[in-house]
Amino acid sequence: MDGRVLASARGDFRGPVCGGLLRRVPQGGLRLEAVPLRRFALVFLRHLALTYLASGVAVTALALAIIYAITRSAPNALALAVLAGLWLSLWLAPGIASITTWRTLRRAP
């Protein structure tokens, strides 16, 4: 596959994703005031663990379906799908956990 095709596909998604985040997150960023560090850490770590598990399962299932459709080899597809799902979840989970933690603590008294 040509690298230019992949680069243009990445560029096509960059605009809508960044635009959506800018609309959802206020100009001050994900700012919290008067939240104890211990409470923040407990809520963030819980959200991080749950997000990592959920995104790992979702990305692994999607990758398994795509890879199996291409390779038609269940053991190879499963190995690659688990590897892809866990690796991509390492990148996705902190960002999602940050936003969900911010939303949770913003509403808390």
Biopython code that builds the backbone (N, CA, C, O; Angstrom):
import numpy as np
from Bio.PDB.StructureBuilder import StructureBuilder

atoms = [
    (1, "MET", "N", (0.839, -1.175, 0.000)),
    (1, "MET", "CA", (0.000, 0.000, 0.000)),
    (1, "MET", "C", (0.888, 1.243, 0.000)),
    (1, "MET", "O", (1.924, 1.277, 0.664)),
    (2, "ASP", "N", (0.484, 2.232, -0.727)),
    (2, "ASP", "CA", (1.261, 3.447, -0.872)),
    (2, "ASP", "C", (1.177, 4.296, 0.392)),
    (2, "ASP", "O", (0.088, 4.487, 0.935)),
    (3, "GLY", "N", (2.305, 4.803, 0.864)),
    (3, "GLY", "CA", (2.343, 5.618, 2.065)),
    (3, "GLY", "C", (1.565, 6.915, 1.932)),
    (3, "GLY", "O", (1.048, 7.443, 2.917)),
    (4, "ARG", "N", (1.482, 7.430, 0.696)),
    (4, "ARG", "CA", (0.738, 8.677, 0.492)),
    (4, "ARG", "C", (-0.748, 8.478, 0.743)),
    (4, "ARG", "O", (-1.425, 9.391, 1.214)),
    (5, "VAL", "N", (-1.257, 7.303, 0.437)),
    (5, "VAL", "CA", (-2.672, 7.019, 0.681)),
    (5, "VAL", "C", (-2.958, 7.000, 2.180)),
    (5, "VAL", "O", (-3.955, 7.557, 2.640)),
    (6, "LEU", "N", (-2.073, 6.352, 2.935)),
    (6, "LEU", "CA", (-2.249, 6.302, 4.389)),
    (6, "LEU", "C", (-2.109, 7.687, 5.006)),
    (6, "LEU", "O", (-2.862, 8.034, 5.916)),
    (7, "ALA", "N", (-1.169, 8.472, 4.533)),
    (7, "ALA", "CA", (-0.984, 9.820, 5.084)),
    (7, "ALA", "C", (-2.199, 10.691, 4.807)),
    (7, "ALA", "O", (-2.612, 11.472, 5.664)),
    (8, "SER", "N", (-2.771, 10.564, 3.623)),
    (8, "SER", "CA", (-3.953, 11.376, 3.325)),
    (8, "SER", "C", (-5.159, 10.900, 4.117)),
    (8, "SER", "O", (-6.011, 11.711, 4.480)),
    (9, "ALA", "N", (-5.254, 9.597, 4.395)),
    (9, "ALA", "CA", (-6.364, 9.087, 5.207)),
    (9, "ALA", "C", (-6.252, 9.594, 6.642)),
    (9, "ALA", "O", (-7.260, 9.936, 7.260)),
    (10, "ARG", "N", (-5.037, 9.644, 7.171)),
    (10, "ARG", "CA", (-4.848, 10.184, 8.513)),
    (10, "ARG", "C", (-5.216, 11.653, 8.562)),
    (10, "ARG", "O", (-5.819, 12.112, 9.532)),
    (11, "GLY", "N", (-4.860, 12.390, 7.532)),
    (11, "GLY", "CA", (-5.168, 13.808, 7.482)),
    (11, "GLY", "C", (-6.658, 14.072, 7.398)),
    (11, "GLY", "O", (-7.138, 15.084, 7.910)),
    (12, "ASP", "N", (-7.397, 13.175, 6.758)),
    (12, "ASP", "CA", (-8.842, 13.351, 6.632)),
    (12, "ASP", "C", (-9.541, 13.242, 7.985)),
    (12, "ASP", "O", (-10.551, 13.909, 8.209)),
    (13, "PHE", "N", (-9.024, 12.418, 8.882)),
    (13, "PHE", "CA", (-9.637, 12.240, 10.193)),
    (13, "PHE", "C", (-9.193, 13.289, 11.201)),
    (13, "PHE", "O", (-9.892, 13.551, 12.180)),
    (14, "ARG", "N", (-8.044, 13.882, 10.965)),
    (14, "ARG", "CA", (-7.476, 14.817, 11.931)),
    (14, "ARG", "C", (-8.369, 16.031, 12.145)),
    (14, "ARG", "O", (-8.561, 16.456, 13.284)),
    (15, "GLY", "N", (-8.909, 16.590, 11.091)),
    (15, "GLY", "CA", (-9.745, 17.788, 11.193)),
    (15, "GLY", "C", (-11.012, 17.572, 12.012)),
    (15, "GLY", "O", (-11.249, 18.314, 12.965)),
    (16, "PRO", "N", (-11.835, 16.575, 11.670)),
    (16, "PRO", "CA", (-13.058, 16.366, 12.451)),
    (16, "PRO", "C", (-12.810, 15.997, 13.908)),
    (16, "PRO", "O", (-13.563, 16.423, 14.784)),
    (17, "VAL", "N", (-11.782, 15.221, 14.183)),
    (17, "VAL", "CA", (-11.496, 14.824, 15.560)),
    (17, "VAL", "C", (-11.059, 16.033, 16.372)),
    (17, "VAL", "O", (-11.563, 16.253, 17.474)),
    (18, "CYS", "N", (-10.132, 16.816, 15.845)),
    (18, "CYS", "CA", (-9.667, 18.007, 16.575)),
    (18, "CYS", "C", (-10.791, 19.022, 16.722)),
    (18, "CYS", "O", (-10.930, 19.641, 17.777)),
    (19, "GLY", "N", (-11.590, 19.201, 15.687)),
    (19, "GLY", "CA", (-12.712, 20.134, 15.771)),
    (19, "GLY", "C", (-13.729, 19.702, 16.808)),
    (19, "GLY", "O", (-14.255, 20.534, 17.547)),
    (20, "GLY", "N", (-14.009, 18.415, 16.870)),
    (20, "GLY", "CA", (-14.954, 17.903, 17.865)),
    (20, "GLY", "C", (-14.444, 18.089, 19.280)),
    (20, "GLY", "O", (-15.212, 18.438, 20.177)),
    (21, "LEU", "N", (-13.154, 17.859, 19.492)),
    (21, "LEU", "CA", (-12.593, 18.046, 20.829)),
    (21, "LEU", "C", (-12.587, 19.515, 21.231)),
    (21, "LEU", "O", (-12.837, 19.834, 22.393)),
    (22, "LEU", "N", (-12.307, 20.406, 20.300)),
    (22, "LEU", "CA", (-12.287, 21.832, 20.633)),
    (22, "LEU", "C", (-13.678, 22.332, 20.999)),
    (22, "LEU", "O", (-13.815, 23.227, 21.833)),
    (23, "ARG", "N", (-14.697, 21.770, 20.390)),
    (23, "ARG", "CA", (-16.060, 22.169, 20.733)),
    (23, "ARG", "C", (-16.488, 21.613, 22.084)),
    (23, "ARG", "O", (-17.245, 22.267, 22.802)),
    (24, "ARG", "N", (-16.023, 20.426, 22.445)),
    (24, "ARG", "CA", (-16.445, 19.778, 23.685)),
    (24, "ARG", "C", (-15.648, 20.253, 24.900)),
    (24, "ARG", "O", (-16.169, 20.261, 26.015)),
    (25, "VAL", "N", (-14.403, 20.645, 24.696)),
    (25, "VAL", "CA", (-13.542, 21.059, 25.807)),
    (25, "VAL", "C", (-13.460, 22.582, 25.799)),
    (25, "VAL", "O", (-13.160, 23.167, 24.758)),
    (26, "PRO", "N", (-13.717, 23.240, 26.924)),
    (26, "PRO", "CA", (-13.674, 24.696, 26.961)),
    (26, "PRO", "C", (-12.274, 25.240, 26.721)),
    (26, "PRO", "O", (-11.302, 24.485, 26.750)),
    (27, "GLN", "N", (-12.164, 26.529, 26.487)),
    (27, "GLN", "CA", (-10.883, 27.143, 26.142)),
    (27, "GLN", "C", (-9.831, 26.985, 27.244)),
    (27, "GLN", "O", (-8.636, 26.976, 26.948)),
    (28, "GLY", "N", (-10.244, 26.864, 28.485)),
    (28, "GLY", "CA", (-9.292, 26.696, 29.579)),
    (28, "GLY", "C", (-8.720, 25.295, 29.661)),
    (28, "GLY", "O", (-7.847, 25.042, 30.492)),
    (29, "GLY", "N", (-9.172, 24.398, 28.843)),
    (29, "GLY", "CA", (-8.704, 23.019, 28.885)),
    (29, "GLY", "C", (-9.477, 22.227, 29.924)),
    (29, "GLY", "O", (-10.585, 22.605, 30.304)),
    (30, "LEU", "N", (-8.905, 21.150, 30.373)),
    (30, "LEU", "CA", (-9.538, 20.292, 31.362)),
    (30, "LEU", "C", (-9.091, 20.734, 32.752)),
    (30, "LEU", "O", (-8.348, 20.023, 33.428)),
    (31, "ARG", "N", (-9.538, 21.881, 33.161)),
    (31, "ARG", "CA", (-9.099, 22.476, 34.414)),
    (31, "ARG", "C", (-10.069, 22.135, 35.549)),
    (31, "ARG", "O", (-11.287, 22.234, 35.397)),
    (32, "LEU", "N", (-9.505, 21.734, 36.676)),
    (32, "LEU", "CA", (-10.286, 21.454, 37.881)),
    (32, "LEU", "C", (-9.748, 22.328, 39.006)),
    (32, "LEU", "O", (-8.541, 22.543, 39.121)),
    (33, "GLU", "N", (-10.650, 22.823, 39.822)),
    (33, "GLU", "CA", (-10.226, 23.641, 40.959)),
    (33, "GLU", "C", (-10.722, 23.006, 42.253)),
    (33, "GLU", "O", (-11.826, 22.464, 42.309)),
    (34, "ALA", "N", (-9.901, 23.081, 43.277)),
    (34, "ALA", "CA", (-10.222, 22.604, 44.630)),
    (34, "ALA", "C", (-10.564, 21.119, 44.668)),
    (34, "ALA", "O", (-11.500, 20.709, 45.355)),
    (35, "VAL", "N", (-9.806, 20.319, 43.932)),
    (35, "VAL", "CA", (-9.980, 18.869, 43.973)),
    (35, "VAL", "C", (-8.741, 18.286, 44.643)),
    (35, "VAL", "O", (-7.628, 18.483, 44.154)),
    (36, "PRO", "N", (-8.913, 17.576, 45.750)),
    (36, "PRO", "CA", (-7.751, 16.977, 46.426)),
    (36, "PRO", "C", (-7.041, 15.980, 45.514)),
    (36, "PRO", "O", (-7.676, 15.259, 44.743)),
    (37, "LEU", "N", (-5.724, 15.953, 45.615)),
    (37, "LEU", "CA", (-4.919, 15.092, 44.764)),
    (37, "LEU", "C", (-5.285, 13.620, 44.943)),
    (37, "LEU", "O", (-5.317, 12.867, 43.970)),
    (38, "ARG", "N", (-5.558, 13.212, 46.167)),
    (38, "ARG", "CA", (-5.907, 11.808, 46.428)),
    (38, "ARG", "C", (-7.202, 11.423, 45.709)),
    (38, "ARG", "O", (-7.275, 10.368, 45.079)),
    (39, "ARG", "N", (-8.212, 12.270, 45.804)),
    (39, "ARG", "CA", (-9.483, 11.998, 45.113)),
    (39, "ARG", "C", (-9.276, 11.953, 43.608)),
    (39, "ARG", "O", (-9.807, 11.076, 42.928)),
    (40, "PHE", "N", (-8.499, 12.905, 43.088)),
    (40, "PHE", "CA", (-8.225, 12.930, 41.656)),
    (40, "PHE", "C", (-7.537, 11.645, 41.216)),
    (40, "PHE", "O", (-7.922, 11.038, 40.216)),
    (41, "ALA", "N", (-6.504, 11.225, 41.975)),
    (41, "ALA", "CA", (-5.750, 10.027, 41.607)),
    (41, "ALA", "C", (-6.637, 8.784, 41.636)),
    (41, "ALA", "O", (-6.560, 7.952, 40.732)),
    (42, "LEU", "N", (-7.470, 8.649, 42.655)),
    (42, "LEU", "CA", (-8.345, 7.470, 42.744)),
    (42, "LEU", "C", (-9.353, 7.429, 41.596)),
    (42, "LEU", "O", (-9.569, 6.383, 40.984)),
    (43, "VAL", "N", (-9.965, 8.575, 41.314)),
    (43, "VAL", "CA", (-10.952, 8.615, 40.224)),
    (43, "VAL", "C", (-10.264, 8.381, 38.885)),
    (43, "VAL", "O", (-10.770, 7.627, 38.054)),
    (44, "PHE", "N", (-9.112, 9.020, 38.668)),
    (44, "PHE", "CA", (-8.407, 8.861, 37.391)),
    (44, "PHE", "C", (-7.950, 7.426, 37.179)),
    (44, "PHE", "O", (-8.122, 6.878, 36.090)),
    (45, "LEU", "N", (-7.371, 6.812, 38.202)),
    (45, "LEU", "CA", (-6.891, 5.432, 38.035)),
    (45, "LEU", "C", (-8.041, 4.453, 37.791)),
    (45, "LEU", "O", (-7.900, 3.507, 37.017)),
    (46, "ARG", "N", (-9.178, 4.682, 38.454)),
    (46, "ARG", "CA", (-10.338, 3.823, 38.200)),
    (46, "ARG", "C", (-10.821, 3.991, 36.765)),
    (46, "ARG", "O", (-11.111, 3.006, 36.085)),
    (47, "HIS", "N", (-10.909, 5.230, 36.306)),
    (47, "HIS", "CA", (-11.343, 5.481, 34.932)),
    (47, "HIS", "C", (-10.331, 4.935, 33.926)),
    (47, "HIS", "O", (-10.711, 4.412, 32.879)),
    (48, "LEU", "N", (-9.043, 5.058, 34.248)),
    (48, "LEU", "CA", (-8.009, 4.555, 33.355)),
    (48, "LEU", "C", (-8.102, 3.038, 33.210)),
    (48, "LEU", "O", (-8.007, 2.516, 32.099)),
    (49, "ALA", "N", (-8.286, 2.336, 34.313)),
    (49, "ALA", "CA", (-8.385, 0.872, 34.257)),
    (49, "ALA", "C", (-9.618, 0.424, 33.481)),
    (49, "ALA", "O", (-9.534, -0.470, 32.638)),
    (50, "LEU", "N", (-10.766, 1.045, 33.765)),
    (50, "LEU", "CA", (-11.989, 0.669, 33.062)),
    (50, "LEU", "C", (-11.908, 1.008, 31.571)),
    (50, "LEU", "O", (-12.357, 0.234, 30.725)),
    (51, "THR", "N", (-11.340, 2.152, 31.263)),
    (51, "THR", "CA", (-11.207, 2.558, 29.869)),
    (51, "THR", "C", (-10.252, 1.645, 29.127)),
    (51, "THR", "O", (-10.508, 1.278, 27.980)),
    (52, "TYR", "N", (-9.150, 1.273, 29.770)),
    (52, "TYR", "CA", (-8.191, 0.374, 29.135)),
    (52, "TYR", "C", (-8.825, -0.978, 28.828)),
    (52, "TYR", "O", (-8.628, -1.530, 27.746)),
    (53, "LEU", "N", (-9.584, -1.506, 29.780)),
    (53, "LEU", "CA", (-10.253, -2.792, 29.543)),
    (53, "LEU", "C", (-11.296, -2.689, 28.430)),
    (53, "LEU", "O", (-11.344, -3.531, 27.533)),
    (54, "ALA", "N", (-12.121, -1.660, 28.497)),
    (54, "ALA", "CA", (-13.185, -1.518, 27.501)),
    (54, "ALA", "C", (-12.626, -1.272, 26.102)),
    (54, "ALA", "O", (-13.076, -1.886, 25.134)),
    (55, "SER", "N", (-11.652, -0.378, 25.995)),
    (55, "SER", "CA", (-11.100, -0.103, 24.668)),
    (55, "SER", "C", (-10.277, -1.287, 24.169)),
    (55, "SER", "O", (-10.230, -1.545, 22.966)),
    (56, "GLY", "N", (-9.629, -2.006, 25.081)),
    (56, "GLY", "CA", (-8.886, -3.198, 24.674)),
    (56, "GLY", "C", (-9.786, -4.265, 24.086)),
    (56, "GLY", "O", (-9.464, -4.861, 23.059)),
    (57, "VAL", "N", (-10.909, -4.505, 24.734)),
    (57, "VAL", "CA", (-11.866, -5.495, 24.217)),
    (57, "VAL", "C", (-12.461, -5.030, 22.889)),
    (57, "VAL", "O", (-12.568, -5.817, 21.948)),
    (58, "ALA", "N", (-12.846, -3.760, 22.810)),
    (58, "ALA", "CA", (-13.471, -3.249, 21.590)),
    (58, "ALA", "C", (-12.503, -3.256, 20.407)),
    (58, "ALA", "O", (-12.855, -3.702, 19.315)),
    (59, "VAL", "N", (-11.296, -2.765, 20.625)),
    (59, "VAL", "CA", (-10.319, -2.720, 19.530)),
    (59, "VAL", "C", (-9.884, -4.129, 19.142)),
    (59, "VAL", "O", (-9.677, -4.406, 17.960)),
    (60, "THR", "N", (-9.744, -5.020, 20.115)),
    (60, "THR", "CA", (-9.373, -6.402, 19.801)),
    (60, "THR", "C", (-10.454, -7.090, 18.984)),
    (60, "THR", "O", (-10.146, -7.806, 18.031)),
    (61, "ALA", "N", (-11.706, -6.885, 19.341)),
    (61, "ALA", "CA", (-12.796, -7.506, 18.581)),
    (61, "ALA", "C", (-12.842, -6.970, 17.145)),
    (61, "ALA", "O", (-13.014, -7.735, 16.195)),
    (62, "LEU", "N", (-12.689, -5.672, 17.000)),
    (62, "LEU", "CA", (-12.685, -5.082, 15.663)),
    (62, "LEU", "C", (-11.494, -5.573, 14.848)),
    (62, "LEU", "O", (-11.635, -5.923, 13.676)),
    (63, "ALA", "N", (-10.317, -5.596, 15.479)),
    (63, "ALA", "CA", (-9.122, -6.071, 14.779)),
    (63, "ALA", "C", (-9.238, -7.549, 14.425)),
    (63, "ALA", "O", (-8.796, -7.962, 13.353)),
    (64, "LEU", "N", (-9.819, -8.341, 15.300)),
    (64, "LEU", "CA", (-9.989, -9.764, 15.012)),
    (64, "LEU", "C", (-10.867, -9.972, 13.789)),
    (64, "LEU", "O", (-10.549, -10.788, 12.924)),
    (65, "ALA", "N", (-11.963, -9.242, 13.713)),
    (65, "ALA", "CA", (-12.854, -9.372, 12.553)),
    (65, "ALA", "C", (-12.141, -8.970, 11.269)),
    (65, "ALA", "O", (-12.262, -9.656, 10.254)),
    (66, "ILE", "N", (-11.408, -7.877, 11.301)),
    (66, "ILE", "CA", (-10.730, -7.403, 10.087)),
    (66, "ILE", "C", (-9.585, -8.337, 9.694)),
    (66, "ILE", "O", (-9.455, -8.708, 8.527)),
    (67, "ILE", "N", (-8.761, -8.712, 10.665)),
    (67, "ILE", "CA", (-7.605, -9.555, 10.354)),
    (67, "ILE", "C", (-8.039, -10.944, 9.927)),
    (67, "ILE", "O", (-7.448, -11.519, 9.013)),
    (68, "TYR", "N", (-9.065, -11.498, 10.571)),
    (68, "TYR", "CA", (-9.536, -12.826, 10.172)),
    (68, "TYR", "C", (-10.119, -12.800, 8.760)),
    (68, "TYR", "O", (-9.948, -13.752, 7.998)),
    (69, "ALA", "N", (-10.802, -11.717, 8.413)),
    (69, "ALA", "CA", (-11.351, -11.604, 7.061)),
    (69, "ALA", "C", (-10.240, -11.585, 6.016)),
    (69, "ALA", "O", (-10.437, -12.043, 4.890)),
    (70, "ILE", "N", (-9.090, -11.064, 6.379)),
    (70, "ILE", "CA", (-7.970, -10.988, 5.436)),
    (70, "ILE", "C", (-7.154, -12.276, 5.437)),
    (70, "ILE", "O", (-6.837, -12.799, 4.368)),
    (71, "THR", "N", (-6.809, -12.798, 6.608)),
    (71, "THR", "CA", (-5.877, -13.932, 6.670)),
    (71, "THR", "C", (-6.559, -15.294, 6.632)),
    (71, "THR", "O", (-5.965, -16.256, 6.145)),
    (72, "ARG", "N", (-7.787, -15.403, 7.130)),
    (72, "ARG", "CA", (-8.507, -16.687, 7.238)),
    (72, "ARG", "C", (-7.755, -17.707, 8.081)),
    (72, "ARG", "O", (-7.887, -18.915, 7.883)),
    (73, "SER", "N", (-6.965, -17.204, 9.023)),
    (73, "SER", "CA", (-6.235, -18.069, 9.941)),
    (73, "SER", "C", (-6.550, -17.599, 11.360)),
    (73, "SER", "O", (-6.107, -16.532, 11.785)),
    (74, "ALA", "N", (-7.316, -18.406, 12.079)),
    (74, "ALA", "CA", (-7.782, -17.994, 13.405)),
    (74, "ALA", "C", (-6.645, -17.749, 14.407)),
    (74, "ALA", "O", (-6.664, -16.722, 15.086)),
    (75, "PRO", "N", (-5.660, -18.644, 14.528)),
    (75, "PRO", "CA", (-4.602, -18.396, 15.515)),
    (75, "PRO", "C", (-3.803, -17.125, 15.216)),
    (75, "PRO", "O", (-3.518, -16.337, 16.118)),
    (76, "ASN", "N", (-3.447, -16.933, 13.948)),
    (76, "ASN", "CA", (-2.691, -15.734, 13.587)),
    (76, "ASN", "C", (-3.531, -14.479, 13.779)),
    (76, "ASN", "O", (-3.035, -13.467, 14.274)),
    (77, "ALA", "N", (-4.789, -14.541, 13.393)),
    (77, "ALA", "CA", (-5.670, -13.382, 13.523)),
    (77, "ALA", "C", (-5.865, -13.029, 14.998)),
    (77, "ALA", "O", (-5.854, -11.853, 15.363)),
    (78, "LEU", "N", (-6.043, -14.036, 15.838)),
    (78, "LEU", "CA", (-6.241, -13.777, 17.263)),
    (78, "LEU", "C", (-4.991, -13.161, 17.892)),
    (78, "LEU", "O", (-5.090, -12.216, 18.674)),
    (79, "ALA", "N", (-3.828, -13.691, 17.554)),
    (79, "ALA", "CA", (-2.580, -13.157, 18.111)),
    (79, "ALA", "C", (-2.371, -11.704, 17.693)),
    (79, "ALA", "O", (-2.049, -10.855, 18.524)),
    (80, "LEU", "N", (-2.552, -11.427, 16.429)),
    (80, "LEU", "CA", (-2.378, -10.051, 15.949)),
    (80, "LEU", "C", (-3.439, -9.119, 16.513)),
    (80, "LEU", "O", (-3.145, -7.965, 16.825)),
    (81, "ALA", "N", (-4.660, -9.599, 16.646)),
    (81, "ALA", "CA", (-5.748, -8.763, 17.152)),
    (81, "ALA", "C", (-5.523, -8.402, 18.618)),
    (81, "ALA", "O", (-5.744, -7.257, 19.013)),
    (82, "VAL", "N", (-5.089, -9.359, 19.422)),
    (82, "VAL", "CA", (-4.821, -9.075, 20.830)),
    (82, "VAL", "C", (-3.674, -8.085, 20.950)),
    (82, "VAL", "O", (-3.745, -7.140, 21.736)),
    (83, "LEU", "N", (-2.627, -8.294, 20.180)),
    (83, "LEU", "CA", (-1.490, -7.378, 20.201)),
    (83, "LEU", "C", (-1.917, -5.967, 19.778)),
    (83, "LEU", "O", (-1.550, -4.987, 20.426)),
    (84, "ALA", "N", (-2.681, -5.867, 18.704)),
    (84, "ALA", "CA", (-3.139, -4.559, 18.224)),
    (84, "ALA", "C", (-4.091, -3.907, 19.225)),
    (84, "ALA", "O", (-4.000, -2.705, 19.476)),
    (85, "GLY", "N", (-4.994, -4.687, 19.791)),
    (85, "GLY", "CA", (-5.960, -4.138, 20.734)),
    (85, "GLY", "C", (-5.309, -3.599, 21.985)),
    (85, "GLY", "O", (-5.658, -2.514, 22.448)),
    (86, "LEU", "N", (-4.363, -4.342, 22.542)),
    (86, "LEU", "CA", (-3.697, -3.885, 23.759)),
    (86, "LEU", "C", (-2.774, -2.699, 23.487)),
    (86, "LEU", "O", (-2.680, -1.783, 24.305)),
    (87, "TRP", "N", (-2.100, -2.713, 22.352)),
    (87, "TRP", "CA", (-1.198, -1.613, 22.014)),
    (87, "TRP", "C", (-1.975, -0.317, 21.756)),
    (87, "TRP", "O", (-1.605, 0.741, 22.263)),
    (88, "LEU", "N", (-3.032, -0.401, 20.983)),
    (88, "LEU", "CA", (-3.814, 0.805, 20.700)),
    (88, "LEU", "C", (-4.522, 1.313, 21.957)),
    (88, "LEU", "O", (-4.711, 2.519, 22.113)),
    (89, "SER", "N", (-4.907, 0.423, 22.833)),
    (89, "SER", "CA", (-5.550, 0.848, 24.078)),
    (89, "SER", "C", (-4.586, 1.617, 24.973)),
    (89, "SER", "O", (-5.002, 2.505, 25.717)),
    (90, "LEU", "N", (-3.303, 1.282, 24.904)),
    (90, "LEU", "CA", (-2.315, 2.047, 25.665)),
    (90, "LEU", "C", (-2.287, 3.505, 25.220)),
    (90, "LEU", "O", (-2.003, 4.394, 26.023)),
    (91, "TRP", "N", (-2.579, 3.753, 23.952)),
    (91, "TRP", "CA", (-2.586, 5.116, 23.418)),
    (91, "TRP", "C", (-3.927, 5.800, 23.636)),
    (91, "TRP", "O", (-3.968, 7.005, 23.883)),
    (92, "LEU", "N", (-5.011, 5.062, 23.551)),
    (92, "LEU", "CA", (-6.347, 5.665, 23.658)),
    (92, "LEU", "C", (-6.797, 5.903, 25.097)),
    (92, "LEU", "O", (-7.404, 6.932, 25.393)),
    (93, "ALA", "N", (-6.509, 4.977, 25.977)),
    (93, "ALA", "CA", (-7.067, 5.013, 27.336)),
    (93, "ALA", "C", (-6.722, 6.265, 28.137)),
    (93, "ALA", "O", (-7.621, 6.795, 28.790)),
    (94, "PRO", "N", (-5.495, 6.778, 28.139)),
    (94, "PRO", "CA", (-5.222, 7.966, 28.961)),
    (94, "PRO", "C", (-6.030, 9.194, 28.544)),
    (94, "PRO", "O", (-6.496, 9.945, 29.402)),
    (95, "GLY", "N", (-6.200, 9.403, 27.258)),
    (95, "GLY", "CA", (-6.975, 10.549, 26.802)),
    (95, "GLY", "C", (-8.443, 10.440, 27.166)),
    (95, "GLY", "O", (-9.055, 11.406, 27.623)),
    (96, "ILE", "N", (-9.002, 9.262, 26.961)),
    (96, "ILE", "CA", (-10.413, 9.049, 27.300)),
    (96, "ILE", "C", (-10.610, 9.138, 28.810)),
    (96, "ILE", "O", (-11.587, 9.726, 29.275)),
    (97, "ALA", "N", (-9.690, 8.559, 29.577)),
    (97, "ALA", "CA", (-9.785, 8.614, 31.042)),
    (97, "ALA", "C", (-9.655, 10.047, 31.554)),
    (97, "ALA", "O", (-10.303, 10.415, 32.533)),
    (98, "SER", "N", (-8.833, 10.848, 30.908)),
    (98, "SER", "CA", (-8.697, 12.253, 31.317)),
    (98, "SER", "C", (-10.013, 12.998, 31.154)),
    (98, "SER", "O", (-10.434, 13.739, 32.042)),
    (99, "ILE", "N", (-10.653, 12.796, 30.020)),
    (99, "ILE", "CA", (-11.915, 13.498, 29.758)),
    (99, "ILE", "C", (-13.012, 13.005, 30.694)),
    (99, "ILE", "O", (-13.769, 13.814, 31.229)),
    (100, "THR", "N", (-13.112, 11.699, 30.902)),
    (100, "THR", "CA", (-14.162, 11.188, 31.787)),
    (100, "THR", "C", (-13.913, 11.573, 33.245)),
    (100, "THR", "O", (-14.859, 11.836, 33.987)),
    (101, "THR", "N", (-12.643, 11.607, 33.657)),
    (101, "THR", "CA", (-12.323, 12.042, 35.022)),
    (101, "THR", "C", (-12.688, 13.505, 35.205)),
    (101, "THR", "O", (-13.275, 13.880, 36.220)),
    (102, "TRP", "N", (-12.347, 14.323, 34.238)),
    (102, "TRP", "CA", (-12.674, 15.745, 34.300)),
    (102, "TRP", "C", (-14.183, 15.960, 34.404)),
    (102, "TRP", "O", (-14.649, 16.773, 35.201)),
    (103, "ARG", "N", (-14.942, 15.222, 33.590)),
    (103, "ARG", "CA", (-16.399, 15.360, 33.629)),
    (103, "ARG", "C", (-16.962, 14.900, 34.964)),
    (103, "ARG", "O", (-17.889, 15.521, 35.484)),
    (104, "THR", "N", (-16.422, 13.827, 35.528)),
    (104, "THR", "CA", (-16.892, 13.310, 36.810)),
    (104, "THR", "C", (-16.584, 14.291, 37.933)),
    (104, "THR", "O", (-17.463, 14.600, 38.737)),
    (105, "LEU", "N", (-15.373, 14.777, 38.002)),
    (105, "LEU", "CA", (-14.970, 15.661, 39.102)),
    (105, "LEU", "C", (-15.537, 17.072, 38.944)),
    (105, "LEU", "O", (-15.704, 17.786, 39.932)),
    (106, "ARG", "N", (-15.828, 17.470, 37.729)),
    (106, "ARG", "CA", (-16.425, 18.783, 37.496)),
    (106, "ARG", "C", (-17.826, 18.844, 38.091)),
    (106, "ARG", "O", (-18.239, 19.875, 38.623)),
    (107, "ARG", "N", (-18.556, 17.731, 37.997)),
    (107, "ARG", "CA", (-19.932, 17.672, 38.526)),
    (107, "ARG", "C", (-19.977, 17.458, 40.023)),
    (107, "ARG", "O", (-20.975, 17.794, 40.660)),
    (108, "ALA", "N", (-18.921, 16.907, 40.603)),
    (108, "ALA", "CA", (-18.907, 16.566, 42.035)),
    (108, "ALA", "C", (-18.885, 17.844, 42.882)),
    (108, "ALA", "O", (-18.281, 18.843, 42.491)),
    (109, "PRO", "N", (-19.553, 17.804, 44.053)),
    (109, "PRO", "CA", (-19.546, 18.986, 44.939)),
    (109, "PRO", "C", (-18.206, 19.176, 45.629)),
    (109, "PRO", "O", (-18.039, 20.120, 46.402)),
]
sb = StructureBuilder()
sb.init_structure("model")
sb.init_model(0)
sb.init_chain("A")
sb.init_seg("    ")
for serial, (resi, resn, name, xyz) in enumerate(atoms, 1):
    if name == "N":
        sb.init_residue(resn, " ", resi, " ")
    sb.init_atom(name, np.array(xyz, "f"), 0.0, 1.0, " ", f" {name:<3s}", serial, name[0])
structure = sb.get_structure()
